[in-house]
Amino acid sequence: MKDVPQRSGSTDAPQRSGSTVVVMAESPEPNMVLRVVWFVFVGWWLSFWAITVANLITFTIIGIPLRIWIINRLPQIVTLKSSRTLQVSEIEGGVTMISYGDREQRKFWVRCLYFALVGWWATFLWLYAAWFFCIFLITLPIAFWMFGQVGKIQTLRR
C-alpha cells in the first residue's frame, strides 16, 4: 500500500500535505447474481424449513437461544444477505474508516421482556406471511423486506 500523507494535530509529528486517508472494508455480501441463484435454488425452500424448525423449538427453554440465532440469520438463509451494517468512524489523524459491523443493541432485559411478551408469536406470524409473499414474483420485494426486518420483530434487534 502506498504511503499516504496524514494530518496530525500533534506538534511532535511532522506536518504533511492536507489529504485525508479513507480505508474501506470489502462488502461481506456475495454479488447479486449469486444471491439470486441461491434464492431460486435453495433460499426459498430452506427458509421455510428454518422458520418451521425455529418455531417448533420455541416450546423448549433450551431451544429459545437456537431459535433466536436461526431467526436473526434468516436474511442470510434466504438470499445470503449479511446482517452487518455499514459503519463510518473517524480515527485520529484524519483517517476515516469505513467498515461493516453490528450496531449497538438495546438493553438485554428490554429485549428479553419484549421477546417473552410479543416477539415469539409476532415473529411466527410475520415469517409465514413473508414466506407466503415469496411465492409470487410481484410480492417478492415485500418478502425480502420482511425477512430483513425479522430481528426487529423478534427481539427489537437494530
Beta strands, then each sheet from edge to edge (+ up, - down):
strand 1: 21-24
strand 2: 85-91
strand 3: 95-101
sheet 1: 1+ 3+ 2-
end
